[in-house]
C-alpha cells in the first residue's frame, strides 16, 4: 500500500493487534513486487494485507508467492489491483468495504436530512444577504422538510443497507430498487421493493448506492431524471457515472431538481461547468468515504479478518469471484 496511508489505516492500537496476530516480514509496506527484495519477501508470504496504492497482483506476482493463501484488503474495492488469477488459484480474498460504507451511509443520511430542509441553498442566501430567511424564500419549496418524506434507495449495497437502517429513525416512507434483492429477503428486512421507474417517479429523495458497472452506467439517464417530480432531491455518494451529468445539469438549471453530489462524471468537473455555481447543487470533493479518524476502521476490520484466517475460521467479508461483476 501507499506508505503515507500506513499510520492512519493502522493506528497504534490496531497496529499492536496486527503484530500480535501475524509475523510481519518487514516493518513497512511494499510499494512494488518486482525488485529482488520484494521477490524474496513474496516467497515467504502467506497473506498479503493490502491497501490504497497496491500494485497489480497478477500471475507474475502469484508465481513469486507460492505460499500465498489470502489477500486481505484494508480498503474498499479490489477491482483496481486484483486480477482473475487470484481467485483462479484458490486464494481467498477479503475487503474492508463494509467498514468504508459506514461513513458513506452517515454522509448520505445527513445529506438527505439537510437536503430535504433545503439547508444548503437557504444557508447560501443567509450568507450572502446577512439576514434571516423570509416566507418568500420558502414559497418555491412546497416539498421542504423531512416529515412524511418518501425516500428511494438505489442499491442494497453495504452502504445502502446501512442507510436503510438509519432511515428507520425518520418519519419517512422508504422504497428500494435492487435487482438482486429477492422478495423474500425484502420481506425479512421490512423493505419495500419497487422497480426503478416507480422509485424515481414517486420519491421526494433519490439516493444512489449501486456499484459502477456496465449495467449501471447512466442508470439515472435523461428519461429517468425526467420522470422525477419537481423538487426531487438527488443524492449521489456512489460513483459519478451512475448519473448522466449533463442531463442532471439540465434539470438543475431549469430548477426542477436539487442535488447533493459527492461524486460527478467527470471528477472533478471542468472549471466552467454550470454545476459549480447553481444554488440547488451542493458539491463535495468525494469525501463521503473514510477520511481522518474514520480510516482506522478499515485496518481494524482487516486485522479482524486476519485473526479469523489465522484461527481457520471463515472470513466475514469475503470477496467471491462470482460476485465481482455486481460489486463496487
Short mmCIF file of the C-alpha atoms (twelve columns), coordinates in Angstrom:
data_MODEL
# 
_entry.id   MODEL 
# 
loop_
_atom_site.group_PDB 
_atom_site.id 
_atom_site.type_symbol 
_atom_site.label_atom_id 
_atom_site.label_alt_id 
_atom_site.label_comp_id 
_atom_site.label_asym_id 
_atom_site.label_seq_id 
_atom_site.Cartn_x 
_atom_site.Cartn_y 
_atom_site.Cartn_z 
_atom_site.pdbx_PDB_model_num 
ATOM 1   C CA . UNK A 1   0.000   0.000   0.000   1 
ATOM 2   C CA . UNK A 2   0.941   3.653   -0.109  1 
ATOM 3   C CA . UNK A 3   3.290   4.162   2.881   1 
ATOM 4   C CA . UNK A 4   1.664   7.530   3.580   1 
ATOM 5   C CA . UNK A 5   -1.547  5.675   4.488   1 
ATOM 6   C CA . UNK A 6   0.027   3.204   6.925   1 
ATOM 7   C CA . UNK A 7   -0.382  5.115   10.204  1 
ATOM 8   C CA . UNK A 8   -3.970  6.159   9.507   1 
ATOM 9   C CA . UNK A 9   -5.113  2.705   8.362   1 
ATOM 10  C CA . UNK A 10  -3.298  1.021   11.253  1 
ATOM 11  C CA . UNK A 11  -3.353  3.423   14.226  1 
ATOM 12  C CA . UNK A 12  -1.360  2.323   17.299  1 
ATOM 13  C CA . UNK A 13  -3.977  0.035   18.872  1 
ATOM 14  C CA . UNK A 14  -4.778  -1.650  15.549  1 
ATOM 15  C CA . UNK A 15  -1.076  -1.961  14.684  1 
ATOM 16  C CA . UNK A 16  -0.452  -3.658  18.020  1 
ATOM 17  C CA . UNK A 17  -3.178  -6.198  17.243  1 
ATOM 18  C CA . UNK A 18  -1.669  -6.740  13.807  1 
ATOM 19  C CA . UNK A 19  1.728   -7.533  15.337  1 
ATOM 20  C CA . UNK A 20  0.153   -9.956  17.801  1 
ATOM 21  C CA . UNK A 21  -1.747  -11.757 15.030  1 
ATOM 22  C CA . UNK A 22  0.902   -12.295 12.355  1 
ATOM 23  C CA . UNK A 23  4.630   -12.182 11.757  1 
ATOM 24  C CA . UNK A 24  5.374   -9.209  9.540   1 
ATOM 25  C CA . UNK A 25  8.181   -9.844  7.074   1 
ATOM 26  C CA . UNK A 26  9.141   -6.133  7.130   1 
ATOM 27  C CA . UNK A 27  8.026   -3.162  9.247   1 
ATOM 28  C CA . UNK A 28  6.750   -1.017  6.383   1 
ATOM 29  C CA . UNK A 29  4.620   -1.800  3.347   1 
ATOM 30  C CA . UNK A 30  5.820   -2.929  -0.048  1 
ATOM 31  C CA . UNK A 31  5.119   -0.483  -2.851  1 
ATOM 32  C CA . UNK A 32  6.194   -2.799  -5.698  1 
ATOM 33  C CA . UNK A 33  6.515   -6.512  -6.384  1 
ATOM 34  C CA . UNK A 34  9.318   -6.627  -8.950  1 
ATOM 35  C CA . UNK A 35  12.579  -5.927  -7.109  1 
ATOM 36  C CA . UNK A 36  14.771  -8.776  -5.794  1 
ATOM 37  C CA . UNK A 37  13.983  -7.665  -2.209  1 
ATOM 38  C CA . UNK A 38  10.246  -7.787  -2.875  1 
ATOM 39  C CA . UNK A 39  10.556  -11.192 -4.567  1 
ATOM 40  C CA . UNK A 40  12.398  -12.551 -1.551  1 
ATOM 41  C CA . UNK A 41  9.562   -11.423 0.733   1 
ATOM 42  C CA . UNK A 42  6.877   -12.760 -1.593  1 
ATOM 43  C CA . UNK A 43  8.474   -16.200 -1.478  1 
ATOM 44  C CA . UNK A 44  7.681   -16.358 2.263   1 
ATOM 45  C CA . UNK A 45  4.300   -14.627 2.220   1 
ATOM 46  C CA . UNK A 46  1.151   -16.488 3.257   1 
ATOM 47  C CA . UNK A 47  -1.138  -13.457 3.476   1 
ATOM 48  C CA . UNK A 48  -0.981  -10.130 1.690   1 
ATOM 49  C CA . UNK A 49  -2.554  -7.260  3.619   1 
ATOM 50  C CA . UNK A 50  -3.155  -4.564  1.024   1 
ATOM 51  C CA . UNK A 51  -4.486  -1.028  0.870   1 
ATOM 52  C CA . UNK A 52  -4.813  2.053   -1.329  1 
ATOM 53  C CA . UNK A 53  -1.988  2.189   -3.857  1 
ATOM 54  C CA . UNK A 54  -1.381  -1.546  -4.095  1 
ATOM 55  C CA . UNK A 55  0.143   -2.537  -7.445  1 
ATOM 56  C CA . UNK A 56  -1.426  -5.290  -9.544  1 
ATOM 57  C CA . UNK A 57  -1.474  -8.767  -8.057  1 
ATOM 58  C CA . UNK A 58  -1.227  -10.804 -11.249 1 
ATOM 59  C CA . UNK A 59  0.084   -14.172 -12.404 1 
ATOM 60  C CA . UNK A 60  3.692   -12.967 -12.224 1 
ATOM 61  C CA . UNK A 61  3.274   -11.898 -8.581  1 
ATOM 62  C CA . UNK A 62  1.475   -15.125 -7.714  1 
ATOM 63  C CA . UNK A 63  4.255   -17.194 -9.281  1 
ATOM 64  C CA . UNK A 64  6.668   -15.421 -6.943  1 
ATOM 65  C CA . UNK A 65  4.420   -16.114 -3.926  1 
ATOM 66  C CA . UNK A 66  3.793   -19.881 -3.953  1 
ATOM 67  C CA . UNK A 67  2.734   -19.905 -0.281  1 
ATOM 68  C CA . UNK A 68  0.126   -17.158 -0.662  1 
ATOM 69  C CA . UNK A 69  -3.282  -18.232 0.659   1 
ATOM 70  C CA . UNK A 70  -5.165  -14.973 1.282   1 
ATOM 71  C CA . UNK A 71  -5.365  -11.317 0.243   1 
ATOM 72  C CA . UNK A 72  -6.940  -9.106  2.901   1 
ATOM 73  C CA . UNK A 73  -7.629  -5.625  1.607   1 
ATOM 74  C CA . UNK A 74  -7.749  -2.792  4.155   1 
ATOM 75  C CA . UNK A 75  -9.776  -0.606  1.786   1 
ATOM 76  C CA . UNK A 76  -12.835 -0.889  -0.470  1 
ATOM 77  C CA . UNK A 77  -12.792 -2.254  -3.998  1 
ATOM 78  C CA . UNK A 78  -10.289 -4.911  -5.048  1 
ATOM 79  C CA . UNK A 79  -11.039 -4.495  -8.751  1 
ATOM 80  C CA . UNK A 80  -8.288  -1.917  -9.200  1 
ATOM 81  C CA . UNK A 81  -5.438  -4.330  -8.465  1 
ATOM 82  C CA . UNK A 82  -6.589  -7.971  -8.203  1 
ATOM 83  C CA . UNK A 83  -6.558  -9.993  -11.424 1 
ATOM 84  C CA . UNK A 84  -8.704  -13.104 -12.039 1 
ATOM 85  C CA . UNK A 85  -5.702  -15.355 -11.430 1 
ATOM 86  C CA . UNK A 86  -6.024  -14.713 -7.679  1 
ATOM 87  C CA . UNK A 87  -9.396  -16.421 -7.368  1 
ATOM 88  C CA . UNK A 88  -8.379  -18.907 -10.051 1 
ATOM 89  C CA . UNK A 89  -5.625  -20.235 -7.798  1 
ATOM 90  C CA . UNK A 90  -7.957  -20.690 -4.846  1 
ATOM 91  C CA . UNK A 91  -6.659  -17.707 -2.871  1 
ATOM 92  C CA . UNK A 92  -9.313  -16.259 -0.573  1 
ATOM 93  C CA . UNK A 93  -9.963  -12.518 -0.680  1 
ATOM 94  C CA . UNK A 94  -11.454 -10.150 1.882   1 
ATOM 95  C CA . UNK A 95  -12.274 -6.450  1.663   1 
ATOM 96  C CA . UNK A 96  -12.951 -3.709  4.202   1 
ATOM 97  C CA . UNK A 97  -15.712 -2.265  2.014   1 
ATOM 98  C CA . UNK A 98  -18.192 -2.785  4.853   1 
ATOM 99  C CA . UNK A 99  -16.115 -0.501  7.103   1 
ATOM 100 C CA . UNK A 100 -15.808 2.134   4.393   1 
ATOM 101 C CA . UNK A 101 -19.588 2.013   3.949   1 
ATOM 102 C CA . UNK A 102 -20.208 3.366   7.452   1 
ATOM 103 C CA . UNK A 103 -19.132 6.993   6.841   1 
ATOM 104 C CA . UNK A 104 -20.722 6.951   3.381   1 
ATOM 105 C CA . UNK A 105 -24.080 5.947   4.866   1 
ATOM 106 C CA . UNK A 106 -23.701 8.566   7.600   1 
ATOM 107 C CA . UNK A 107 -22.924 11.216  4.978   1 
ATOM 108 C CA . UNK A 108 -25.885 10.174  2.824   1 
ATOM 109 C CA . UNK A 109 -28.231 10.248  5.820   1 
ATOM 110 C CA . UNK A 110 -27.062 13.759  6.700   1 
ATOM 111 C CA . UNK A 111 -27.379 14.841  3.059   1 
ATOM 112 C CA . UNK A 112 -30.968 13.574  2.940   1 
ATOM 113 C CA . UNK A 113 -31.981 15.406  6.126   1 
ATOM 114 C CA . UNK A 114 -30.174 18.655  5.315   1 
ATOM 115 C CA . UNK A 115 -31.102 18.489  1.648   1 
ATOM 116 C CA . UNK A 116 -34.782 17.952  2.438   1 
ATOM 117 C CA . UNK A 117 -34.653 21.069  4.633   1 
ATOM 118 C CA . UNK A 118 -33.006 22.924  1.702   1 
ATOM 119 C CA . UNK A 119 -30.305 23.822  4.217   1 
ATOM 120 C CA . UNK A 120 -27.612 24.280  1.573   1 
ATOM 121 C CA . UNK A 121 -29.417 26.761  -0.689  1 
ATOM 122 C CA . UNK A 122 -31.012 28.655  2.209   1 
ATOM 123 C CA . UNK A 123 -27.662 28.860  4.013   1 
ATOM 124 C CA . UNK A 124 -26.172 30.446  0.898   1 
ATOM 125 C CA . UNK A 125 -28.979 33.019  0.887   1 
ATOM 126 C CA . UNK A 126 -28.297 33.698  4.560   1 
ATOM 127 C CA . UNK A 127 -24.569 34.090  3.935   1 
ATOM 128 C CA . UNK A 128 -24.934 36.496  1.025   1 
ATOM 129 C CA . UNK A 129 -27.792 38.620  2.399   1 
ATOM 130 C CA . UNK A 130 -26.764 38.541  6.082   1 
ATOM 131 C CA . UNK A 131 -30.411 38.396  7.059   1 
ATOM 132 C CA . UNK A 132 -32.867 35.742  8.105   1 
ATOM 133 C CA . UNK A 133 -34.967 33.810  5.627   1 
ATOM 134 C CA . UNK A 134 -38.332 35.229  4.635   1 
ATOM 135 C CA . UNK A 135 -41.596 33.483  3.716   1 
ATOM 136 C CA . UNK A 136 -40.848 34.333  0.093   1 
ATOM 137 C CA . UNK A 137 -37.668 32.227  0.285   1 
ATOM 138 C CA . UNK A 138 -39.756 29.177  1.108   1 
ATOM 139 C CA . UNK A 139 -42.610 29.778  -1.285  1 
ATOM 140 C CA . UNK A 140 -40.867 27.907  -4.079  1 
ATOM 141 C CA . UNK A 141 -40.278 24.894  -1.848  1 
ATOM 142 C CA . UNK A 142 -43.640 23.297  -1.023  1 
ATOM 143 C CA . UNK A 143 -41.756 19.998  -0.706  1 
ATOM 144 C CA . UNK A 144 -39.446 21.352  2.019   1 
ATOM 145 C CA . UNK A 145 -38.997 19.227  5.162   1 
ATOM 146 C CA . UNK A 146 -38.485 15.652  6.357   1 
ATOM 147 C CA . UNK A 147 -41.925 14.794  7.779   1 
ATOM 148 C CA . UNK A 148 -43.708 12.274  5.569   1 
ATOM 149 C CA . UNK A 149 -40.811 12.144  3.108   1 
ATOM 150 C CA . UNK A 150 -40.635 9.352   0.527   1 
ATOM 151 C CA . UNK A 151 -37.028 8.221   0.115   1 
ATOM 152 C CA . UNK A 152 -35.928 5.979   -2.741  1 
ATOM 153 C CA . UNK A 153 -32.734 3.979   -2.313  1 
ATOM 154 C CA . UNK A 154 -30.998 2.599   -5.394  1 
ATOM 155 C CA . UNK A 155 -28.862 -0.380  -4.388  1 
ATOM 156 C CA . UNK A 156 -28.819 -2.571  -1.284  1 
ATOM 157 C CA . UNK A 157 -25.036 -2.414  -1.167  1 
ATOM 158 C CA . UNK A 158 -23.098 -2.262  2.106   1 
ATOM 159 C CA . UNK A 159 -23.841 1.460   2.178   1 
ATOM 160 C CA . UNK A 160 -27.415 1.078   1.011   1 
ATOM 161 C CA . UNK A 161 -28.224 -1.435  3.737   1 
ATOM 162 C CA . UNK A 162 -26.745 0.726   6.470   1 
ATOM 163 C CA . UNK A 163 -28.679 3.722   5.176   1 
ATOM 164 C CA . UNK A 164 -31.918 1.726   5.049   1 
ATOM 165 C CA . UNK A 165 -31.465 1.015   8.762   1 
ATOM 166 C CA . UNK A 166 -30.686 4.659   9.552   1 
ATOM 167 C CA . UNK A 167 -33.775 5.855   7.711   1 
ATOM 168 C CA . UNK A 168 -35.960 3.964   10.192  1 
ATOM 169 C CA . UNK A 169 -35.259 6.934   12.502  1 
ATOM 170 C CA . UNK A 170 -37.213 9.246   10.214  1 
ATOM 171 C CA . UNK A 171 -40.933 9.608   9.723   1 
ATOM 172 C CA . UNK A 172 -40.450 8.571   6.118   1 
ATOM 173 C CA . UNK A 173 -41.635 6.040   3.559   1 
ATOM 174 C CA . UNK A 174 -38.633 4.180   2.187   1 
ATOM 175 C CA . UNK A 175 -38.530 2.301   -1.116  1 
ATOM 176 C CA . UNK A 176 -35.732 0.196   -2.579  1 
ATOM 177 C CA . UNK A 177 -34.662 -0.770  -6.066  1 
ATOM 178 C CA . UNK A 178 -32.130 -3.577  -6.339  1 
ATOM 179 C CA . UNK A 179 -32.475 -6.339  -8.945  1 
ATOM 180 C CA . UNK A 180 -30.513 -8.763  -6.757  1 
ATOM 181 C CA . UNK A 181 -32.727 -8.497  -3.669  1 
ATOM 182 C CA . UNK A 182 -35.405 -11.180 -3.635  1 
ATOM 183 C CA . UNK A 183 -38.951 -10.525 -2.422  1 
ATOM 184 C CA . UNK A 184 -38.299 -12.977 0.421   1 
ATOM 185 C CA . UNK A 185 -35.250 -11.038 1.642   1 
ATOM 186 C CA . UNK A 186 -37.106 -7.738  1.308   1 
ATOM 187 C CA . UNK A 187 -39.939 -9.102  3.426   1 
ATOM 188 C CA . UNK A 188 -37.494 -10.316 6.101   1 
ATOM 189 C CA . UNK A 189 -35.805 -6.931  6.228   1 
ATOM 190 C CA . UNK A 190 -39.000 -4.902  6.062   1 
ATOM 191 C CA . UNK A 191 -38.016 -3.265  2.766   1 
ATOM 192 C CA . UNK A 192 -40.486 -2.180  0.082   1 
ATOM 193 C CA . UNK A 193 -39.177 -3.251  -3.319  1 
ATOM 194 C CA . UNK A 194 -40.216 -1.298  -6.415  1 
ATOM 195 C CA . UNK A 195 -38.982 -1.076  -9.985  1 
ATOM 196 C CA . UNK A 196 -36.616 1.769   -10.808 1 
ATOM 197 C CA . UNK A 197 -39.071 3.851   -12.836 1 
ATOM 198 C CA . UNK A 198 -41.591 3.708   -9.994  1 
ATOM 199 C CA . UNK A 199 -38.926 4.659   -7.475  1 
ATOM 200 C CA . UNK A 200 -37.747 7.759   -9.317  1 
ATOM 201 C CA . UNK A 201 -41.292 8.871   -10.167 1 
ATOM 202 C CA . UNK A 202 -42.660 8.630   -6.625  1 
ATOM 203 C CA . UNK A 203 -39.755 9.638   -4.354  1 
ATOM 204 C CA . UNK A 204 -39.007 13.008  -2.779  1 
ATOM 205 C CA . UNK A 205 -35.364 11.936  -2.404  1 
ATOM 206 C CA . UNK A 206 -33.437 9.515   -4.635  1 
ATOM 207 C CA . UNK A 207 -30.147 8.324   -3.118  1 
ATOM 208 C CA . UNK A 208 -27.734 6.273   -5.242  1 
ATOM 209 C CA . UNK A 209 -25.771 3.373   -3.733  1 
ATOM 210 C CA . UNK A 210 -25.117 0.973   -6.606  1 
ATOM 211 C CA . UNK A 211 -21.697 -0.108  -7.945  1 
ATOM 212 C CA . UNK A 212 -20.231 1.318   -11.130 1 
ATOM 213 C CA . UNK A 213 -20.628 -1.468  -13.692 1 
ATOM 214 C CA . UNK A 214 -21.595 -1.573  -17.385 1 
ATOM 215 C CA . UNK A 215 -25.183 -2.326  -16.297 1 
ATOM 216 C CA . UNK A 216 -25.396 0.728   -14.034 1 
ATOM 217 C CA . UNK A 217 -23.750 3.282   -16.339 1 
ATOM 218 C CA . UNK A 218 -26.142 6.283   -16.548 1 
ATOM 219 C CA . UNK A 219 -28.717 4.361   -14.553 1 
ATOM 220 C CA . UNK A 220 -30.278 7.768   -13.969 1 
ATOM 221 C CA . UNK A 221 -30.419 8.939   -17.565 1 
ATOM 222 C CA . UNK A 222 -32.341 11.771  -19.186 1 
ATOM 223 C CA . UNK A 223 -35.568 9.765   -19.303 1 
ATOM 224 C CA . UNK A 224 -35.496 8.698   -15.648 1 
ATOM 225 C CA . UNK A 225 -34.473 12.153  -14.454 1 
ATOM 226 C CA . UNK A 226 -37.441 13.449  -16.397 1 
ATOM 227 C CA . UNK A 227 -39.733 11.054  -14.524 1 
ATOM 228 C CA . UNK A 228 -38.828 12.696  -11.217 1 
ATOM 229 C CA . UNK A 229 -41.325 15.102  -9.688  1 
ATOM 230 C CA . UNK A 230 -40.418 18.788  -9.377  1 
ATOM 231 C CA . UNK A 231 -38.426 19.330  -6.186  1 
ATOM 232 C CA . UNK A 232 -36.937 15.824  -6.018  1 
ATOM 233 C CA . UNK A 233 -33.570 15.750  -4.276  1 
ATOM 234 C CA . UNK A 234 -30.899 13.578  -5.924  1 
ATOM 235 C CA . UNK A 235 -28.079 12.362  -3.648  1 
ATOM 236 C CA . UNK A 236 -25.050 10.600  -5.136  1 
ATOM 237 C CA . UNK A 237 -22.302 9.263   -2.867  1 
ATOM 238 C CA . UNK A 238 -21.554 6.251   -5.089  1 
ATOM 239 C CA . UNK A 239 -19.934 6.951   -8.475  1 
ATOM 240 C CA . UNK A 240 -20.496 9.825   -10.865 1 
ATOM 241 C CA . UNK A 241 -21.022 7.586   -13.899 1 
ATOM 242 C CA . UNK A 242 -24.303 6.269   -12.467 1 
ATOM 243 C CA . UNK A 243 -25.940 9.581   -13.393 1 
ATOM 244 C CA . UNK A 244 -25.909 11.318  -16.757 1 
ATOM 245 C CA . UNK A 245 -24.234 14.525  -15.561 1 
ATOM 246 C CA . UNK A 246 -25.337 16.694  -18.455 1 
ATOM 247 C CA . UNK A 247 -28.954 15.516  -18.238 1 
ATOM 248 C CA . UNK A 248 -28.936 16.209  -14.494 1 
ATOM 249 C CA . UNK A 249 -27.406 19.630  -15.122 1 
ATOM 250 C CA . UNK A 250 -30.263 20.500  -17.472 1 
ATOM 251 C CA . UNK A 251 -32.787 19.597  -14.769 1 
ATOM 252 C CA . UNK A 252 -30.920 21.602  -12.131 1 
ATOM 253 C CA . UNK A 253 -30.530 24.652  -14.367 1 
ATOM 254 C CA . UNK A 254 -34.276 24.522  -15.001 1 
ATOM 255 C CA . UNK A 255 -34.866 24.438  -11.243 1 
ATOM 256 C CA . UNK A 256 -36.840 21.163  -11.369 1 
ATOM 257 C CA . UNK A 257 -34.484 19.158  -9.127  1 
ATOM 258 C CA . UNK A 258 -31.996 19.664  -6.296  1 
ATOM 259 C CA . UNK A 259 -28.836 17.630  -5.849  1 
ATOM 260 C CA . UNK A 260 -26.155 16.771  -3.313  1 
ATOM 261 C CA . UNK A 261 -23.249 15.296  -5.266  1 
ATOM 262 C CA . UNK A 262 -20.142 13.898  -3.596  1 
ATOM 263 C CA . UNK A 263 -19.129 12.375  -6.938  1 
ATOM 264 C CA . UNK A 264 -19.522 13.535  -10.527 1 
ATOM 265 C CA . UNK A 265 -18.557 12.446  -14.016 1 
ATOM 266 C CA . UNK A 266 -16.015 13.672  -14.840 1 
ATOM 267 C CA . UNK A 267 -14.386 14.141  -11.454 1 
ATOM 268 C CA . UNK A 268 -13.689 16.928  -10.828 1 
ATOM 269 C CA . UNK A 269 -15.945 18.838  -13.175 1 
ATOM 270 C CA . UNK A 270 -14.364 21.283  -15.660 1 
ATOM 271 C CA . UNK A 271 -13.734 24.719  -14.197 1 
ATOM 272 C CA . UNK A 272 -16.551 26.432  -16.069 1 
ATOM 273 C CA . UNK A 273 -19.203 23.757  -15.582 1 
ATOM 274 C CA . UNK A 274 -22.632 25.156  -14.545 1 
ATOM 275 C CA . UNK A 275 -22.894 22.845  -11.516 1 
ATOM 276 C CA . UNK A 276 -20.211 24.823  -9.689  1 
ATOM 277 C CA . UNK A 277 -22.472 27.871  -9.369  1 
ATOM 278 C CA . UNK A 278 -26.022 26.528  -9.165  1 
ATOM 279 C CA . UNK A 279 -27.710 27.275  -5.821  1 
ATOM 280 C CA . UNK A 280 -29.616 23.967  -5.954  1 
ATOM 281 C CA . UNK A 281 -26.478 21.847  -6.478  1 
ATOM 282 C CA . UNK A 282 -24.292 21.154  -3.438  1 
ATOM 283 C CA . UNK A 283 -20.939 19.641  -4.439  1 
ATOM 284 C CA . UNK A 284 -18.427 17.993  -2.131  1 
ATOM 285 C CA . UNK A 285 -14.978 16.644  -3.125  1 
ATOM 286 C CA . UNK A 286 -15.506 12.857  -2.867  1 
ATOM 287 C CA . UNK A 287 -15.268 12.951  0.912   1 
ATOM 288 C CA . UNK A 288 -18.127 10.661  1.972   1 
ATOM 289 C CA . UNK A 289 -15.844 7.628   2.293   1 
ATOM 290 C CA . UNK A 290 -13.418 7.034   5.138   1 
ATOM 291 C CA . UNK A 291 -11.252 10.061  5.973   1 
ATOM 292 C CA . UNK A 292 -9.255  11.124  9.016   1 
ATOM 293 C CA . UNK A 293 -10.181 9.182   12.145  1 
ATOM 294 C CA . UNK A 294 -12.594 7.011   10.114  1 
ATOM 295 C CA . UNK A 295 -9.773  5.306   8.194   1 
ATOM 296 C CA . UNK A 296 -8.706  3.231   11.192  1 
ATOM 297 C CA . UNK A 297 -11.945 1.243   10.841  1 
ATOM 298 C CA . UNK A 298 -10.545 -0.234  7.624   1 
ATOM 299 C CA . UNK A 299 -7.400  -1.518  9.275   1 
ATOM 300 C CA . UNK A 300 -9.360  -2.815  12.269  1 
ATOM 301 C CA . UNK A 301 -11.630 -4.848  10.002  1 
ATOM 302 C CA . UNK A 302 -8.630  -6.187  8.080   1 
ATOM 303 C CA . UNK A 303 -6.915  -7.289  11.304  1 
ATOM 304 C CA . UNK A 304 -10.142 -8.944  12.470  1 
ATOM 305 C CA . UNK A 305 -10.252 -10.882 9.205   1 
ATOM 306 C CA . UNK A 306 -6.565  -11.791 9.518   1 
ATOM 307 C CA . UNK A 307 -7.208  -13.179 13.015  1 
ATOM 308 C CA . UNK A 308 -10.127 -15.269 11.723  1 
ATOM 309 C CA . UNK A 309 -7.967  -16.625 8.927   1 
ATOM 310 C CA . UNK A 310 -5.188  -17.488 11.390  1 
ATOM 311 C CA . UNK A 311 -7.702  -19.422 13.510  1 
ATOM 312 C CA . UNK A 312 -9.006  -21.284 10.496  1 
ATOM 313 C CA . UNK A 313 -12.414 -19.580 10.655  1 
ATOM 314 C CA . UNK A 314 -14.421 -18.361 7.634   1 
ATOM 315 C CA . UNK A 315 -13.924 -14.734 6.684   1 
ATOM 316 C CA . UNK A 316 -16.832 -12.421 7.474   1 
ATOM 317 C CA . UNK A 317 -16.202 -10.156 4.466   1 
ATOM 318 C CA . UNK A 318 -15.172 -12.413 1.580   1 
ATOM 319 C CA . UNK A 319 -14.967 -11.171 -1.985  1 
ATOM 320 C CA . UNK A 320 -16.022 -14.029 -4.247  1 
ATOM 321 C CA . UNK A 321 -15.189 -14.147 -7.919  1 
ATOM 322 C CA . UNK A 322 -18.811 -14.753 -8.896  1 
ATOM 323 C CA . UNK A 323 -19.876 -11.538 -7.101  1 
ATOM 324 C CA . UNK A 324 -17.304 -9.201  -8.676  1 
ATOM 325 C CA . UNK A 325 -19.461 -8.285  -11.675 1 
ATOM 326 C CA . UNK A 326 -22.071 -6.703  -9.379  1 
ATOM 327 C CA . UNK A 327 -19.806 -5.314  -6.659  1 
ATOM 328 C CA . UNK A 328 -18.117 -1.960  -6.443  1 
# 
